[in-house]
Amino acid sequence: MTENIQTVILCGGVGTRLREETEFRPKPMVNIGSHPILWHIMKYYSQFGHKDFILALGYKGEMIKNYFCHYELMNNDVTIELGQPERTCIHYAHDEAGWKITLADTGEKTLKGARLKKVERYIRGDMFMMTYGDGIADVDINELLAFHKAHGKMATVTGINPASRFGELKIDGDRVEAFREKPRNGNGLINGGFLVFNREIFNYLTTDDSCDLEIGPLEQIAREGQLMVYKHRGFWACMDTLRDMEYLNRIWNAGEARWKIW
């Protein structure tokens, strides 16, 4: 039986490059098809047996709380009897049974490292996963976990390509040596999310809102030889701009979404 490893999803950023949508909702709530990208990410993890989620909320976090607090009513058929609310009957039809979701307010302007530190109290085990609420891929989650357990280091980042708009990883074998600024040629690997941490990561973080993750903590961990890269050669995409949103919806509607394994 697959061990149910907790997954932290960072959901607090403003998403300024997708202002057409994020003016009205947090970026993780922007839809692919009829569901938010956050739902797609959680649905993907759940297919590998990982259904315990901690959502680090920030900008317009109340919309994510509202979505999940009313999930049963909005995603099932319901029979109600007016004047008799106790007789409301939910006819369960969705497949998300067993999801455990902790909705944690981590501040509107908090950087990633502080968001992660602020949910430390909800982490039960010695190892957990973390990803971003705007990226989707067809990473084999259990293979990623096996890789992390095998190397015995503190942290694993999933490296993906292309690197055109993002900072690049400097690697030696499977070990991350440093984080680079945006490269000119874009031929290297970037941090694609889908990280695995041992709880020692919290020793490198603070609850100060200015505590970042990639800048500072992960750089230090890399220098100490404790950050490894899991190289993913398959599909990866993020919802960073309006063009990204249109692309993800296009492949979803065409039945070509490689993360749809349910």
C-alpha positions in Angstrom: 0.0 0.0 0.0 1.3 3.4 -0.9 2.3 5.7 2.0 0.2 8.8 2.1 2.9 11.5 2.2 1.7 15.0 3.0 1.9 17.6 0.2 2.2 21.4 0.8 1.0 23.5 -2.1 1.9 27.2 -2.1 -1.2 29.1 -3.1 -0.5 32.6 -2.0 1.1 34.6 -4.8 -0.6 37.5 -6.5 0.1 36.3 -10.1 0.7 39.8 -11.6 1.6 38.4 -15.1 -1.9 36.9 -15.3 -3.7 40.0 -14.1 -6.6 39.4 -16.5 -7.7 36.5 -14.3 -5.9 37.2 -10.9 -7.5 40.6 -10.5 -10.6 38.6 -9.5 -9.3 35.3 -8.1 -6.0 33.7 -6.8 -4.0 32.1 -9.6 -4.5 28.5 -8.3 -8.2 29.1 -8.8 -7.9 29.9 -12.6 -9.6 27.1 -14.4 -8.4 24.4 -16.8 -11.6 23.2 -18.2 -14.2 23.2 -15.5 -11.9 23.0 -12.5 -9.1 25.2 -11.1 -5.5 24.3 -11.8 -5.2 23.7 -8.0 -7.8 20.9 -8.3 -5.8 19.4 -11.2 -2.6 19.4 -9.2 -4.3 17.8 -6.2 -6.1 15.3 -8.4 -2.8 14.3 -9.9 -1.1 13.7 -6.6 -4.1 11.7 -5.3 -3.7 9.2 -8.2 -0.4 8.2 -6.6 -2.1 7.7 -3.2 -1.2 11.1 -1.7 -4.3 12.7 -0.5 -3.2 14.8 2.5 -2.8 18.4 1.4 -1.8 21.6 3.2 -2.6 24.7 1.2 -0.6 27.7 2.1 -3.0 30.6 1.4 -2.4 34.3 0.8 -3.8 36.6 -1.9 -7.6 36.1 -2.0 -7.2 32.9 0.0 -10.8 33.2 1.2 -11.9 32.1 -2.3 -9.9 28.8 -2.0 -11.4 28.3 1.5 -14.9 28.9 0.1 -14.3 26.5 -2.8 -13.4 23.6 -0.6 -15.8 24.3 2.2 -18.7 24.2 -0.3 -17.1 21.4 -2.4 -19.6 18.7 -1.5 -22.6 20.9 -2.3 -21.2 22.2 -5.5 -19.8 18.9 -6.9 -22.7 16.5 -6.1 -26.4 16.3 -6.6 -28.3 17.5 -3.6 -31.8 17.0 -2.3 -33.1 19.6 0.1 -36.3 20.1 2.1 -37.1 23.7 2.7 -37.6 24.4 6.4 -35.8 21.1 7.3 -32.1 21.7 6.7 -31.2 18.6 8.7 -32.8 16.5 6.0 -30.5 17.8 3.3 -29.1 14.8 1.4 -25.9 14.9 -0.7 -25.8 12.2 -3.4 -22.1 11.5 -3.6 -20.9 11.3 -7.2 -17.4 12.8 -7.3 -14.2 10.7 -6.9 -12.3 12.9 -4.4 -13.3 10.9 -1.3 -10.4 10.7 1.2 -8.8 14.1 0.5 -7.7 15.7 3.7 -7.2 19.5 3.1 -5.7 21.9 5.7 -6.3 25.5 4.6 -3.7 27.7 6.3 -3.6 31.5 6.0 0.1 32.4 5.6 -0.3 36.1 4.8 -1.0 38.1 1.6 2.5 39.4 0.9 4.6 36.5 2.5 7.4 35.0 0.4 7.6 31.3 -0.2 10.0 30.3 2.6 7.9 32.0 5.3 4.8 30.4 3.9 6.4 27.0 4.2 7.6 27.7 7.7 4.2 28.9 8.8 2.7 25.5 8.0 5.4 23.5 9.8 3.0 22.7 12.7 0.8 20.7 10.3 3.6 18.5 9.1 3.5 15.2 10.9 6.2 13.0 9.4 10.0 13.3 8.8 9.4 13.8 5.0 6.9 15.8 3.0 6.3 17.0 -0.6 5.9 20.6 -1.8 4.8 22.2 -5.0 3.5 25.4 -6.5 -0.2 26.1 -7.1 0.4 27.1 -10.8 2.4 24.2 -12.2 1.3 20.9 -13.7 3.3 17.9 -15.0 3.3 14.2 -15.6 6.0 13.5 -13.0 5.9 10.0 -11.5 5.4 11.1 -7.9 6.3 7.7 -6.3 9.4 7.4 -8.4 10.4 10.9 -7.3 9.9 9.8 -3.6 11.9 6.7 -4.2 14.7 8.9 -5.7 14.6 11.1 -2.6 14.7 8.3 -0.2 17.6 6.6 -2.0 20.0 9.6 -2.0 19.5 10.4 1.6 20.0 14.1 1.3 17.7 16.8 2.8 16.0 18.0 -0.4 15.0 17.1 -3.9 13.9 19.5 -6.7 12.4 18.3 -9.9 14.5 19.6 -12.8 12.7 20.3 -16.1 13.4 21.9 -19.5 13.0 24.3 -21.2 14.5 27.1 -19.1 13.7 30.1 -21.3 12.0 32.4 -18.7 13.3 31.0 -15.5 16.5 30.7 -13.4 18.6 27.7 -14.2 20.1 25.0 -11.9 23.8 24.4 -12.0 24.2 20.6 -11.5 26.9 18.0 -11.1 25.5 14.6 -11.8 22.3 14.6 -9.7 23.5 17.2 -7.2 22.5 20.8 -7.4 25.5 23.1 -6.9 23.8 26.5 -7.3 20.9 28.5 -8.6 21.7 30.6 -11.6 20.0 33.7 -12.9 18.0 33.5 -16.1 20.4 32.0 -18.7 20.8 33.2 -22.3 20.7 29.9 -24.1 18.0 28.1 -22.0 19.5 24.7 -22.5 19.7 23.7 -18.8 17.3 22.4 -16.2 15.0 24.6 -14.0 13.2 24.1 -10.8 9.8 22.7 -11.9 8.4 22.4 -8.4 7.4 18.9 -7.3 10.0 19.0 -4.4 10.6 16.6 -1.6 11.9 17.8 1.8 13.1 16.2 5.0 11.7 18.3 7.9 15.3 19.7 8.6 14.4 22.2 5.9 12.5 24.2 8.6 15.8 25.0 10.3 16.7 27.1 7.2 13.4 29.1 7.3 11.8 31.8 9.4 8.3 33.2 9.7 9.5 36.6 8.7 7.5 37.5 5.6 10.7 38.4 3.7 12.0 34.8 4.0 12.2 33.4 0.4 12.8 29.8 -0.5 14.9 29.6 -3.7 16.9 32.7 -2.9 18.7 32.0 0.4 17.6 28.7 1.9 17.8 26.4 -1.1 21.0 28.2 -2.2 22.6 27.4 1.2 21.3 23.8 1.1 22.8 23.4 -2.3 26.2 24.8 -1.1 26.1 22.2 1.7 25.6 19.4 -0.8 22.1 18.6 0.5 20.0 19.4 -2.6 19.5 16.8 -5.3 17.7 17.0 -8.7 15.2 14.5 -10.1 15.4 14.9 -13.8 12.0 14.9 -15.5 12.0 14.7 -19.3 8.3 14.5 -19.7 5.5 17.1 -19.8 5.6 20.2 -17.6 3.8 23.6 -17.9 2.9 26.5 -15.6 0.1 29.0 -15.7 2.1 32.1 -15.6 0.5 34.2 -18.3 -2.7 34.4 -20.3 -1.0 32.5 -23.1 -0.2 29.7 -20.7 -3.8 29.6 -19.5 -5.1 29.4 -23.1 -2.5 26.7 -23.9 -3.5 24.5 -20.9 -7.2 24.8 -21.7 -6.5 24.0 -25.4 -4.8 20.8 -24.7 -7.3 19.9 -22.0 -10.2 20.4 -24.3 -8.5 18.4 -27.1 -8.0 15.4 -24.8 -4.2 15.8 -24.9 -3.6 16.7 -21.2 -0.7 14.4 -20.3 -1.4 14.9 -16.5 -4.9 13.5 -16.8 -4.3 9.9 -15.5 -7.8 9.5 -13.9 
